[in-house]
Amino acid sequence: MQFRNFKMVDYVVYGRGAFNQVDEIIAPHRKGDFPMIFFLDHFFEGKPLASRVPLRGKDKIVFVDVTYEPKTTQVDAIAAELKAAFGEVSGIVGIGGGSTLDLAKAVALMMKNPGSSADYQGWDLVKQAGVYKVGIPTLSGTGAEVSRTTVLTGPTRKLGMNSDFTPFDQIVLDPELTKDAPANQRFYTGMDCYIHCIESLEGTFLNEFSKSYGEKALELCRKVFVEKNTWDEECDDQLMMASYAGGMSIAYSQVGVAHAVSYGLSYLLGTKHGIGNCIVMNHLEEYYPAGVKEFKHMVAKNNIDIPVGICANLSEEQFDAMINVSLGMKPLWENALGKDWEQIMTREKLRALYNKL
């Protein structure tokens, strides 16, 4: 049997106020007068966090628009701009939600790898380490801070740059940074973590490594979204660690049906990842009965509206495009349904599922 020898984040700092140590943490990684480039979610433009970014010399803040999830064209354009402006950079620091972190990872890789980021969508296609990269989440749930992928929408598919060169060199987990997150956004990313765990814990790839992390992440999600009645600092602390543990859980297993189907939505309609997972999870009783029941309870308890009818007016051509993207996620389907998944999840069955959304 071949065991996966997977790469993890090199350094982790956790704690309230940890953001104040960023200057000290990145100092040894500065190369001459080449700048550190800080990608900051455009949500923080004009907000106090922007003024706390420790700029030195030629350092630059790039406010990134993550209204839509990162595209290969966006990654290539930013990498080209940075190369033209500076030649080289000391590193990339991503500060924001999952999309900002994925963008930071992807651009860091493309500073050192030739061609387009679309050339590297898939498993283990990246051949060279990128520049030094740091991830600082301001939302909790996606697990992007620990994953070995950076999910991108390319010209023909939505697929990550999955490689040992993709994980961050350093992450800074400071729960204080998540305190002003909008309630619905917090819920959607939190549910991304919850759904990761359900898919991982009920998947055919499950082992004690992923089970240990997945069970802990699930326990923390339940504390936050089931047991608590008001949001407090402890919720921010717990959800940040749920995100980390949930990301670690899928590092040695895989996600499943909800993620595979939501990739199609995201590719065609630009549906944000967390919302997409929730839209799909609402209809997956056949695959995760207990998980869907609890998910619906959390939706009701937290007064969240899950969009419906988003596929109502699509053409057959558009349905086909979504189905093609979704069925391309082979490891996800195999984890969810086993080696014979292609006999179970036919195009017709997947079309019927998209119809419900």
LOFI-999339 format. One record per residue (C-alpha): x, y, z; residue in one letter. Coordinates in nm, 4 decimals. Example, Ala and Ser with C-alpha at 12.3 -4.5 7.8 and 13.67 -1.06 7.14 Angstrom:
% LOFI-999339
<<1.2300, -0.4500, 0.7800>, 'a'> <<1.3670, -0.1060, 0.7140>, 's'> 
This chain:
% LOFI-999339
<<0.0000, 0.0000, 0.0000>, 'm'> <<0.1245, 0.3489, -0.0916>, 'q'> <<0.0822, 0.6022, 0.1894>, 'f'> <<0.0530, 0.9691, 0.1054>, 'r'> <<0.3422, 1.1764, 0.2354>, 'n'> <<0.1717, 1.5124, 0.2424>, 'f'> <<0.3107, 1.8589, 0.3015>, 'k'> <<0.1777, 2.0719, 0.5855>, 'm'> <<0.2166, 2.4395, 0.6769>, 'v'> <<0.5695, 2.4960, 0.8133>, 'd'> <<0.4914, 2.7441, 1.0911>, 'y'> <<0.1731, 2.8279, 1.2822>, 'v'> <<0.1133, 3.1040, 1.5359>, 'v'> <<-0.2215, 3.1137, 1.7171>, 'y'> <<-0.3700, 3.3610, 1.9630>, 'g'> <<-0.5573, 3.6863, 2.0106>, 'r'> <<-0.3322, 3.9713, 1.8997>, 'g'> <<-0.0976, 3.7417, 1.7036>, 'a'> <<-0.1353, 3.9778, 1.4057>, 'f'> <<0.0890, 4.2240, 1.5921>, 'n'> <<0.3814, 3.9828, 1.5436>, 'q'> <<0.3608, 3.9758, 1.1625>, 'v'> <<0.6421, 4.2321, 1.1165>, 'd'> <<0.8767, 4.0267, 1.3347>, 'e'> <<0.7712, 3.6954, 1.1736>, 'i'> <<0.8321, 3.8016, 0.8135>, 'i'> <<1.1518, 4.0048, 0.8796>, 'a'> <<1.3946, 3.7097, 0.8308>, 'p'> <<1.2324, 3.6335, 0.4924>, 'h'> <<1.2923, 3.9759, 0.3382>, 'r'> <<1.5381, 3.9650, 0.0488>, 'k'> <<1.7334, 4.2876, -0.0004>, 'g'> <<1.4973, 4.5660, -0.0987>, 'd'> <<1.2494, 4.3363, -0.2749>, 'f'> <<0.9059, 4.4118, -0.1305>, 'p'> <<0.6558, 4.2061, 0.0633>, 'm'> <<0.3208, 4.2262, -0.1139>, 'i'> <<0.0136, 4.2195, 0.1116>, 'f'> <<-0.3101, 4.0983, -0.0478>, 'f'> <<-0.5925, 4.2436, 0.1582>, 'l'> <<-0.9575, 4.1567, 0.0981>, 'd'> <<-1.1252, 4.4691, -0.0494>, 'h'> <<-1.3704, 4.4515, 0.2456>, 'f'> <<-1.0920, 4.6097, 0.4572>, 'f'> <<-1.0238, 4.9098, 0.2335>, 'e'> <<-1.0460, 5.2181, 0.4565>, 'g'> <<-1.0885, 4.9990, 0.7686>, 'k'> <<-0.8513, 4.9928, 1.0712>, 'p'> <<-0.6907, 4.6593, 0.9740>, 'l'> <<-0.5355, 4.8164, 0.6619>, 'a'> <<-0.3436, 5.0673, 0.8758>, 's'> <<-0.2039, 4.7841, 1.0915>, 'r'> <<-0.0282, 4.6125, 0.7986>, 'v'> <<0.3484, 4.6407, 0.8733>, 'p'> <<0.4779, 4.8058, 0.5543>, 'l'> <<0.8508, 4.8640, 0.5048>, 'r'> <<1.0507, 5.0009, 0.2113>, 'g'> <<0.8781, 4.9229, -0.1194>, 'k'> <<0.6121, 4.7004, 0.0402>, 'd'> <<0.2687, 4.7325, -0.1131>, 'k'> <<-0.0906, 4.6559, -0.0178>, 'i'> <<-0.2985, 4.5178, -0.3042>, 'v'> <<-0.6704, 4.5339, -0.2261>, 'f'> <<-0.8063, 4.2271, -0.4035>, 'v'> <<-1.1616, 4.2091, -0.5315>, 'd'> <<-1.2989, 3.8716, -0.4269>, 'v'> <<-1.6610, 3.9408, -0.5173>, 't'> <<-1.6115, 3.6343, -0.7357>, 'y'> <<-1.3792, 3.3474, -0.6572>, 'e'> <<-1.0264, 3.3674, -0.8011>, 'p'> <<-0.9848, 3.3078, -1.1735>, 'k'> <<-0.6702, 3.1915, -1.3499>, 't'> <<-0.6807, 3.5121, -1.5571>, 't'> <<-0.6798, 3.7230, -1.2381>, 'q'> <<-0.3857, 3.5260, -1.0931>, 'v'> <<-0.1842, 3.5595, -1.4150>, 'd'> <<-0.2555, 3.9337, -1.4424>, 'a'> <<-0.1476, 4.0074, -1.0833>, 'i'> <<0.1692, 3.7963, -1.1145>, 'a'> <<0.2590, 3.9730, -1.4420>, 'a'> <<0.2018, 4.3167, -1.2846>, 'e'> <<0.4236, 4.2343, -0.9863>, 'l'> <<0.7016, 4.1009, -1.2093>, 'k'> <<0.6836, 4.4122, -1.4287>, 'a'> <<0.6860, 4.6494, -1.1297>, 'a'> <<0.9456, 4.4821, -0.9050>, 'f'> <<1.1128, 4.2015, -1.0981>, 'g'> <<1.1032, 3.9920, -0.7849>, 'e'> <<0.9257, 4.0067, -0.4491>, 'v'> <<1.0300, 3.8837, -0.1046>, 's'> <<0.6943, 3.7236, -0.0452>, 'g'> <<0.3150, 3.7381, -0.0589>, 'i'> <<0.1009, 3.7817, 0.2535>, 'v'> <<-0.2701, 3.7012, 0.2103>, 'g'> <<-0.5106, 3.8586, 0.4621>, 'i'> <<-0.8790, 3.7743, 0.4208>, 'g'> <<-1.1215, 3.4886, 0.3608>, 'g'> <<-1.0654, 3.1717, 0.1608>, 'g'> <<-1.0654, 3.3445, -0.1790>, 's'> <<-0.7974, 3.5946, -0.0719>, 't'> <<-0.5846, 3.3144, 0.0752>, 'l'> <<-0.6210, 3.1059, -0.2424>, 'd'> <<-0.5252, 3.4066, -0.4552>, 'l'> <<-0.2154, 3.4659, -0.2410>, 'a'> <<-0.1062, 3.1022, -0.2732>, 'k'> <<-0.1628, 3.0982, -0.6480>, 'a'> <<0.0214, 3.4260, -0.7197>, 'v'> <<0.3119, 3.3177, -0.4963>, 'a'> <<0.3450, 3.0018, -0.7089>, 'l'> <<0.3172, 3.1902, -1.0386>, 'm'> <<0.6019, 3.4249, -0.9419>, 'm'> <<0.8341, 3.1268, -0.9970>, 'k'> <<0.6536, 2.8948, -1.2396>, 'n'> <<0.6276, 2.9623, -1.6158>, 'p'> <<0.3123, 2.9843, -1.8250>, 'g'> <<-0.0412, 3.0328, -1.6972>, 's'> <<-0.1898, 2.9172, -1.3670>, 's'> <<-0.4421, 2.7253, -1.5819>, 'a'> <<-0.1525, 2.4948, -1.6800>, 'd'> <<-0.1275, 2.3823, -1.3180>, 'y'> <<-0.4928, 2.3062, -1.2422>, 'q'> <<-0.4839, 1.9465, -1.1279>, 'g'> <<-0.2799, 1.7236, -0.9018>, 'w'> <<0.0986, 1.7655, -0.8594>, 'd'> <<0.1585, 1.9683, -1.1760>, 'l'> <<0.3471, 2.2521, -1.0020>, 'v'> <<0.7208, 2.1794, -1.0288>, 'k'> <<0.8859, 2.4718, -0.8483>, 'q'> <<0.8375, 2.6337, -0.5094>, 'a'> <<0.6882, 2.9820, -0.5280>, 'g'> <<0.7978, 3.2817, -0.3244>, 'v'> <<0.7588, 3.2893, 0.0554>, 'y'> <<0.3892, 3.3045, 0.1456>, 'k'> <<0.1914, 3.3801, 0.4600>, 'v'> <<-0.1814, 3.3215, 0.5214>, 'g'> <<-0.3794, 3.5256, 0.7731>, 'i'> <<-0.7507, 3.4313, 0.7763>, 'p'> <<-1.0134, 3.6929, 0.8677>, 't'> <<-1.2972, 3.4418, 0.8220>, 'l'> <<-1.3046, 3.0880, 0.9579>, 's'> <<-1.4225, 2.7723, 0.7899>, 'g'> <<-1.2726, 2.7189, 0.4466>, 't'> <<-0.9526, 2.5530, 0.5697>, 'g'> <<-0.7671, 2.7408, 0.2903>, 'a'> <<-0.5049, 2.8351, 0.5490>, 'e'> <<-0.3878, 2.4725, 0.5747>, 'v'> <<-0.4845, 2.3069, 0.2467>, 's'> <<-0.2480, 2.1958, -0.0301>, 'r'> <<-0.4719, 2.3422, -0.2957>, 't'> <<-0.5673, 2.6837, -0.4281>, 't'> <<-0.9042, 2.6606, -0.5988>, 'v'> <<-0.9243, 2.8539, -0.9278>, 'l'> <<-1.1809, 2.8965, -1.2026>, 't'> <<-1.0031, 2.8451, -1.5335>, 'g'> <<-1.1107, 2.8663, -1.8958>, 'p'> <<-1.2532, 2.5136, -1.8985>, 't'> <<-1.2883, 2.4057, -1.5357>, 'r'> <<-1.2848, 2.4945, -1.1704>, 'k'> <<-0.9984, 2.3039, -1.0149>, 'l'> <<-0.7204, 2.3653, -0.7667>, 'g'> <<-0.3459, 2.3828, -0.8062>, 'm'> <<-0.3025, 2.0806, -0.5788>, 'n'> <<0.0645, 2.0335, -0.4934>, 's'> <<0.3241, 2.0066, -0.2190>, 'd'> <<0.4365, 2.3573, -0.3124>, 'f'> <<0.0926, 2.5093, -0.2502>, 't'> <<0.0637, 2.5210, 0.1336>, 'p'> <<0.1599, 2.8405, 0.3124>, 'f'> <<0.5045, 2.8643, 0.4700>, 'd'> <<0.3499, 3.0455, 0.7677>, 'q'> <<-0.0009, 3.1039, 0.8983>, 'i'> <<-0.1125, 3.3530, 1.1609>, 'v'> <<-0.4348, 3.2518, 1.3368>, 'l'> <<-0.5700, 3.5533, 1.5259>, 'd'> <<-0.9390, 3.5136, 1.6202>, 'p'> <<-0.9657, 3.8896, 1.6830>, 'e'> <<-0.9525, 3.9431, 1.3073>, 'l'> <<-1.2827, 3.7590, 1.2558>, 't'> <<-1.4925, 3.9547, 1.5048>, 'k'> <<-1.6477, 4.1971, 1.2540>, 'd'> <<-1.7409, 3.9360, 0.9941>, 'a'> <<-2.1018, 3.9715, 0.8683>, 'p'> <<-2.3237, 3.7059, 1.0286>, 'a'> <<-2.4341, 3.5406, 0.7026>, 'n'> <<-2.0764, 3.5288, 0.5696>, 'q'> <<-1.9583, 3.3790, 0.8976>, 'r'> <<-2.2309, 3.1145, 0.8722>, 'f'> <<-2.1548, 3.0200, 0.5111>, 'y'> <<-1.7817, 2.9740, 0.5743>, 't'> <<-1.8541, 2.7941, 0.9026>, 'g'> <<-2.0806, 2.5557, 0.7124>, 'm'> <<-1.8017, 2.4952, 0.4608>, 'd'> <<-1.6082, 2.3517, 0.7551>, 'c'> <<-1.9082, 2.1563, 0.8861>, 'y'> <<-1.9758, 2.0082, 0.5406>, 'i'> <<-1.6031, 1.9207, 0.4949>, 'h'> <<-1.6262, 1.7187, 0.8134>, 'c'> <<-1.9475, 1.5354, 0.7251>, 'i'> <<-1.8025, 1.4441, 0.3848>, 'e'> <<-1.4665, 1.3396, 0.5278>, 's'> <<-1.6099, 1.1369, 0.8187>, 'l'> <<-1.8575, 0.9518, 0.5952>, 'e'> <<-1.6189, 0.9004, 0.3038>, 'g'> <<-1.4530, 0.5809, 0.1835>, 't'> <<-1.1044, 0.7388, 0.2257>, 'f'> <<-1.1522, 0.7803, 0.6028>, 'l'> <<-0.8651, 0.6853, 0.8332>, 'n'> <<-0.7792, 0.7592, 1.1974>, 'e'> <<-0.5674, 1.0621, 1.1035>, 'f'> <<-0.8465, 1.2450, 0.9218>, 's'> <<-1.1059, 1.1103, 1.1656>, 'k'> <<-0.9267, 1.2602, 1.4676>, 's'> <<-0.9188, 1.6094, 1.3150>, 'y'> <<-1.2644, 1.5795, 1.1576>, 'g'> <<-1.4358, 1.4773, 1.4807>, 'e'> <<-1.2781, 1.7679, 1.6702>, 'k'> <<-1.3745, 2.0180, 1.4000>, 'a'> <<-1.7316, 1.8847, 1.3985>, 'l'> <<-1.7527, 1.9119, 1.7782>, 'e'> <<-1.6390, 2.2773, 1.7612>, 'l'> <<-1.8868, 2.3583, 1.4800>, 'c'> <<-2.1681, 2.2160, 1.6918>, 'r'> <<-2.0642, 2.4230, 1.9932>, 'k'> <<-2.0781, 2.7387, 1.7818>, 'v'> <<-2.3851, 2.6793, 1.5645>, 'f'> <<-2.5997, 2.4417, 1.7731>, 'v'> <<-2.5256, 2.4982, 2.1429>, 'e'> <<-2.4593, 2.8745, 2.1559>, 'k'> <<-2.7436, 3.1264, 2.1396>, 'n'> <<-2.5356, 3.4432, 2.1123>, 't'> <<-2.2090, 3.5063, 1.9312>, 'w'> <<-1.9120, 3.5793, 2.1565>, 'd'> <<-1.5312, 3.5771, 2.1520>, 'e'> <<-1.5242, 3.2081, 2.2351>, 'e'> <<-1.7199, 3.1385, 1.9145>, 'c'> <<-1.4513, 3.3168, 1.7105>, 'd'> <<-1.1790, 3.1158, 1.8886>, 'd'> <<-1.3609, 2.7858, 1.8402>, 'q'> <<-1.4524, 2.8409, 1.4753>, 'l'> <<-1.0948, 2.9378, 1.3886>, 'm'> <<-0.9686, 2.6091, 1.5333>, 'm'> <<-1.2555, 2.4176, 1.3686>, 'a'> <<-1.1397, 2.5592, 1.0351>, 's'> <<-0.7809, 2.4518, 1.0993>, 'y'> <<-0.8800, 2.1011, 1.2141>, 'a'> <<-1.1325, 2.0636, 0.9306>, 'g'> <<-0.8652, 2.1570, 0.6770>, 'g'> <<-0.6279, 1.9039, 0.8321>, 'm'> <<-0.8985, 1.6363, 0.8202>, 's'> <<-0.9395, 1.6591, 0.4436>, 'i'> <<-0.5625, 1.6782, 0.3874>, 'a'> <<-0.5457, 1.3024, 0.4371>, 'y'> <<-0.8906, 1.2132, 0.3083>, 's'> <<-1.1223, 1.4099, 0.0750>, 'q'> <<-1.4488, 1.6002, 0.0529>, 'v'> <<-1.7553, 1.4587, -0.1209>, 'g'> <<-2.0867, 1.5163, -0.2978>, 'v'> <<-2.1633, 1.8714, -0.1786>, 'a'> <<-1.8250, 2.0034, -0.2882>, 'h'> <<-1.8257, 1.8140, -0.6191>, 'a'> <<-2.1677, 1.9551, -0.7115>, 'v'> <<-2.0951, 2.3080, -0.5886>, 's'> <<-1.7843, 2.3290, -0.8094>, 'y'> <<-2.0213, 2.3194, -1.1087>, 'g'> <<-2.2311, 2.6045, -0.9673>, 'l'> <<-1.9247, 2.8117, -0.9009>, 's'> <<-1.7781, 2.7524, -1.2470>, 'y'> <<-2.0951, 2.8448, -1.4349>, 'l'> <<-2.2740, 3.0927, -1.2085>, 'l'> <<-1.9876, 3.2337, -1.0000>, 'g'> <<-2.1612, 3.1114, -0.6814>, 't'> <<-1.9320, 3.1675, -0.3822>, 'k'> <<-1.7956, 2.8441, -0.2374>, 'h'> <<-1.9560, 2.8566, 0.1093>, 'g'> <<-2.2998, 2.9551, -0.0213>, 'i'> <<-2.2739, 2.6958, -0.2997>, 'g'> <<-2.2028, 2.4183, -0.0514>, 'n'> <<-2.5059, 2.5244, 0.1556>, 'c'> <<-2.7349, 2.5352, -0.1507>, 'i'> <<-2.6289, 2.1796, -0.2424>, 'v'> <<-2.6237, 2.0386, 0.1125>, 'm'> <<-2.9903, 2.1360, 0.1483>, 'n'> <<-3.0749, 1.8562, -0.1010>, 'h'> <<-2.8382, 1.5730, -0.0055>, 'l'> <<-3.0520, 1.3629, 0.2294>, 'e'> <<-2.9868, 1.0597, 0.0084>, 'e'> <<-2.6122, 1.0778, 0.0803>, 'y'> <<-2.5765, 1.2398, 0.4251>, 'y'> <<-2.9158, 1.2007, 0.6023>, 'p'> <<-2.8016, 1.2832, 0.9572>, 'a'> <<-2.5726, 1.5643, 0.8420>, 'g'> <<-2.8441, 1.7282, 0.6310>, 'v'> <<-3.0930, 1.7098, 0.9166>, 'k'> <<-2.8488, 1.8833, 1.1526>, 'e'> <<-2.7503, 2.1332, 0.8814>, 'f'> <<-3.1163, 2.2336, 0.8354>, 'k'> <<-3.1505, 2.2751, 1.2119>, 'h'> <<-2.8480, 2.5102, 1.2162>, 'm'> <<-2.9867, 2.7096, 0.9222>, 'v'> <<-3.3176, 2.7606, 1.1055>, 'a'> <<-3.1579, 2.8323, 1.4444>, 'k'> <<-2.9276, 3.0977, 1.2978>, 'n'> <<-3.2007, 3.2576, 1.0813>, 'n'> <<-3.0120, 3.2087, 0.7559>, 'i'> <<-3.1804, 3.2124, 0.4147>, 'd'> <<-3.0346, 2.9590, 0.1723>, 'i'> <<-3.0954, 3.0661, -0.1910>, 'p'> <<-3.3249, 2.8413, -0.3957>, 'v'> <<-3.4084, 2.8143, -0.7651>, 'g'> <<-3.0675, 2.9270, -0.8888>, 'i'> <<-3.0707, 2.6709, -1.1733>, 'c'> <<-3.4313, 2.7417, -1.2764>, 'a'> <<-3.3637, 2.9179, -1.6065>, 'n'> <<-3.0521, 2.7414, -1.7312>, 'l'> <<-3.0194, 2.5965, -2.0808>, 's'> <<-2.9243, 2.2352, -2.1526>, 'e'> <<-2.5843, 2.3615, -2.2632>, 'e'> <<-2.5335, 2.5290, -1.9252>, 'q'> <<-2.6426, 2.2169, -1.7357>, 'f'> <<-2.3935, 2.0162, -1.9433>, 'd'> <<-2.1127, 2.2588, -1.8546>, 'a'> <<-2.1856, 2.2219, -1.4824>, 'm'> <<-2.2121, 1.8439, -1.5067>, 'i'> <<-1.8780, 1.8229, -1.6902>, 'n'> <<-1.7016, 2.0294, -1.4225>, 'v'> <<-1.8607, 1.8319, -1.1407>, 's'> <<-1.7874, 1.4868, -1.2848>, 'l'> <<-1.4272, 1.5960, -1.3364>, 'g'> <<-1.3814, 1.5938, -0.9562>, 'm'> <<-1.3034, 1.2219, -0.9547>, 'k'> <<-1.1315, 1.1891, -0.6136>, 'p'> <<-1.4298, 1.3616, -0.4469>, 'l'> <<-1.6819, 1.1246, -0.6036>, 'w'> <<-1.4701, 0.8200, -0.5235>, 'e'> <<-1.4429, 0.9278, -0.1586>, 'n'> <<-1.8191, 0.9811, -0.1406>, 'a'> <<-1.9477, 0.6810, -0.3345>, 'l'> <<-1.6604, 0.4328, -0.3699>, 'g'> <<-1.4653, 0.3036, -0.6693>, 'k'> <<-1.7819, 0.2316, -0.8696>, 'd'> <<-1.9071, 0.5897, -0.8332>, 'w'> <<-1.9535, 0.6330, -1.2114>, 'e'> <<-2.2256, 0.3662, -1.2074>, 'q'> <<-2.3994, 0.5473, -0.9194>, 'i'> <<-2.3670, 0.9143, -1.0171>, 'm'> <<-2.4739, 0.9159, -1.3808>, 't'> <<-2.5135, 1.2342, -1.5843>, 'r'> <<-2.8937, 1.1919, -1.5588>, 'e'> <<-2.8832, 1.1628, -1.1807>, 'k'> <<-2.6580, 1.4665, -1.1476>, 'l'> <<-2.8824, 1.6620, -1.3876>, 'r'> <<-3.1817, 1.5829, -1.1651>, 'a'> <<-2.9886, 1.7051, -0.8600>, 'l'> <<-2.8919, 2.0343, -1.0278>, 'y'> <<-3.2580, 2.0731, -1.1239>, 'n'> <<-3.3534, 2.0859, -0.7546>, 'k'> <<-3.1144, 2.3719, -0.6835>, 'l'> 
